[in-house]
Amino acid sequence: MLDTIKIPKPVQDLIKVVVGIKVVLFIVLSLIESTGNIKDLKDKDDCVEQMTSIYEGTKDKEISHSKAVHYCNGGKQ
């Protein structure tokens, strides 16, 4: 691809290395961000499970689940 443009061979190699480093860095940062998102969602699911079991004393199961979701999303008890 870089042969069509009149660029010296060492500069072509440098461009390839820089692009390769950027791609690897992008993949690593995407992996870190995805892992963080998955951990946050798992923690929220665990919170909902725990709070649903606490609120199970209410008459309706949907209401207890709704209260648990509200609490875990930052709402007040």
Backbone bond lengths (Angstrom), bond angles and torsions (degrees), N, CA, C in turn:
res aa  C-N    CA-C-N  psi(-1)  N-CA   C-N-CA  omega(-1)  CA-C   N-CA-C  phi
1 M - - - 1.435 - - 1.526 110.62 -
2 L 1.317 116.53 -44.05 1.462 119.62 -178.41 1.528 111.86 -78.06
3 D 1.349 117.45 -7.49 1.465 120.05 179.29 1.524 112.22 -72.73
4 T 1.324 117.31 -25.16 1.465 120.26 179.89 1.523 111.77 -70.84
5 I 1.317 116.55 -27.42 1.463 121.44 176.89 1.529 107.03 -95.57
6 K 1.283 117.00 139.81 1.472 121.00 -178.41 1.529 110.24 -77.96
7 I 1.323 115.37 81.06 1.471 122.17 177.92 1.519 106.91 -118.34
8 P 1.323 117.40 136.35 1.473 119.41 178.44 1.536 111.78 -61.00
9 K 1.301 115.92 151.62 1.472 122.52 -176.87 1.537 112.92 -56.76
10 P 1.352 120.90 -44.27 1.471 119.35 179.58 1.540 112.73 -63.26
11 V 1.328 116.54 -34.80 1.469 119.59 178.68 1.533 109.86 -69.90
12 Q 1.328 116.67 -37.61 1.463 119.87 176.24 1.521 111.17 -60.69
13 D 1.322 115.91 -43.65 1.465 120.03 178.05 1.520 111.24 -63.00
14 L 1.320 116.81 -41.13 1.460 121.15 178.95 1.526 110.77 -63.09
15 I 1.325 117.16 -41.88 1.472 120.74 178.15 1.526 110.42 -62.44
16 K 1.324 117.08 -42.15 1.466 120.86 178.94 1.527 111.44 -62.74
17 V 1.324 117.07 -41.16 1.467 121.09 179.54 1.527 110.36 -65.83
18 V 1.326 116.96 -44.44 1.467 120.88 -179.32 1.525 110.40 -63.05
19 V 1.332 117.07 -44.83 1.464 120.30 179.04 1.531 110.38 -64.01
20 G 1.312 117.54 -40.21 1.466 120.95 178.05 1.518 112.05 -62.42
21 I 1.331 116.58 -42.72 1.471 120.70 178.55 1.526 110.41 -64.24
22 K 1.328 117.27 -40.95 1.462 120.51 178.92 1.523 111.45 -63.11
23 V 1.332 117.14 -40.62 1.461 120.57 179.74 1.529 110.91 -65.36
24 V 1.312 116.59 -45.43 1.466 120.15 179.38 1.525 110.50 -63.86
25 L 1.316 117.58 -42.39 1.462 121.43 178.58 1.524 110.79 -63.11
26 F 1.325 117.65 -41.26 1.461 121.45 177.20 1.525 111.19 -60.71
27 I 1.322 116.99 -44.08 1.468 120.83 -179.87 1.524 110.51 -64.49
28 V 1.316 117.68 -43.19 1.467 120.89 -179.35 1.528 110.66 -64.87
29 L 1.323 117.56 -44.55 1.467 120.28 179.71 1.526 111.37 -65.90
30 S 1.312 117.76 -37.48 1.467 121.27 176.68 1.530 110.58 -64.07
31 L 1.315 116.53 -40.45 1.463 120.88 178.27 1.521 111.13 -63.65
32 I 1.319 117.06 -43.18 1.465 121.15 179.53 1.528 110.41 -64.03
33 E 1.331 116.78 -44.28 1.463 120.38 -179.85 1.529 111.34 -64.66
34 S 1.311 117.23 -42.21 1.465 120.85 179.55 1.523 111.18 -64.74
35 T 1.319 116.23 -40.51 1.464 119.75 178.43 1.526 110.63 -62.36
36 G 1.321 116.47 -40.82 1.468 120.35 177.46 1.515 111.92 -63.79
37 N 1.328 117.24 -41.68 1.465 120.62 178.85 1.527 111.28 -64.88
38 I 1.314 116.36 -41.95 1.464 119.99 179.19 1.523 110.51 -63.70
39 K 1.334 117.07 -40.74 1.462 120.26 179.10 1.526 110.82 -64.09
40 D 1.336 117.30 -42.06 1.465 120.66 178.53 1.524 111.55 -61.90
41 L 1.329 116.79 -43.19 1.462 120.17 179.47 1.520 111.48 -66.41
42 K 1.330 116.80 -38.56 1.471 119.71 178.24 1.522 110.89 -65.39
43 D 1.336 116.76 -41.41 1.459 120.27 178.16 1.529 111.13 -62.83
44 K 1.342 116.62 -40.02 1.464 119.89 179.15 1.523 110.56 -66.83
45 D 1.335 117.29 -40.37 1.466 120.53 177.85 1.525 111.08 -63.36
46 D 1.326 116.86 -40.90 1.467 120.48 177.35 1.524 110.50 -62.97
47 C 1.323 116.38 -40.53 1.466 120.94 178.47 1.527 110.45 -62.72
48 V 1.333 116.98 -44.77 1.467 120.56 -179.86 1.517 110.25 -62.81
49 E 1.324 117.60 -42.66 1.468 120.79 178.29 1.533 110.71 -60.16
50 Q 1.328 116.20 -46.38 1.464 120.42 -178.19 1.526 111.22 -65.61
51 M 1.316 117.47 -44.65 1.458 120.23 -178.05 1.526 111.33 -71.65
52 T 1.336 118.16 -31.38 1.465 120.32 176.02 1.517 109.97 -63.55
53 S 1.315 116.91 -40.35 1.470 119.27 178.27 1.523 111.25 -67.19
54 I 1.324 117.58 -30.75 1.472 120.38 177.66 1.524 110.44 -72.54
55 Y 1.344 116.95 -41.10 1.461 121.60 -177.17 1.525 113.48 -84.26
56 E 1.320 119.33 6.23 1.456 121.22 -177.17 1.522 113.23 -65.15
57 G 1.307 117.88 -9.40 1.464 120.87 177.94 1.513 112.91 -70.43
58 T 1.320 118.30 -14.83 1.461 120.30 178.61 1.523 109.52 -73.71
59 K 1.327 115.84 163.56 1.459 120.54 -174.15 1.529 112.87 -68.59
60 D 1.316 116.80 -42.70 1.456 120.61 -173.74 1.520 110.34 -104.07
61 K 1.329 116.22 133.08 1.462 120.80 -178.80 1.531 110.95 -67.36
62 E 1.342 117.64 -35.11 1.465 120.63 178.49 1.519 111.05 -64.35
63 I 1.317 116.87 -37.80 1.469 120.61 179.37 1.522 109.86 -66.22
64 S 1.325 117.62 -41.08 1.464 119.63 179.29 1.521 110.58 -65.11
65 H 1.331 117.06 -38.67 1.470 120.32 178.14 1.534 110.02 -67.98
66 S 1.325 117.24 -40.46 1.471 120.81 179.02 1.524 111.15 -63.54
67 K 1.323 116.69 -42.05 1.467 120.49 177.40 1.523 110.65 -63.13
68 A 1.326 116.90 -39.75 1.467 120.97 -179.81 1.523 110.72 -65.42
69 V 1.325 117.37 -43.89 1.459 120.82 179.23 1.522 109.99 -64.19
70 H 1.326 117.01 -42.80 1.463 120.97 178.75 1.529 110.50 -60.96
71 Y 1.324 117.28 -43.99 1.454 121.46 -179.56 1.542 110.72 -64.20
72 C 1.314 117.02 -43.85 1.469 120.71 -176.37 1.527 112.38 -73.67
73 N 1.320 117.48 -19.53 1.460 121.03 176.27 1.520 112.08 -88.57
74 G 1.311 117.38 7.92 1.452 120.50 175.41 1.507 114.41 106.18
75 G 1.326 117.90 1.59 1.463 120.82 178.79 1.517 110.85 -74.51
76 K 1.318 114.42 162.14 1.461 118.98 179.40 1.511 110.23 -88.08
77 Q 1.297 114.68 154.98 1.450 121.73 -177.87 1.477 107.65 -75.30
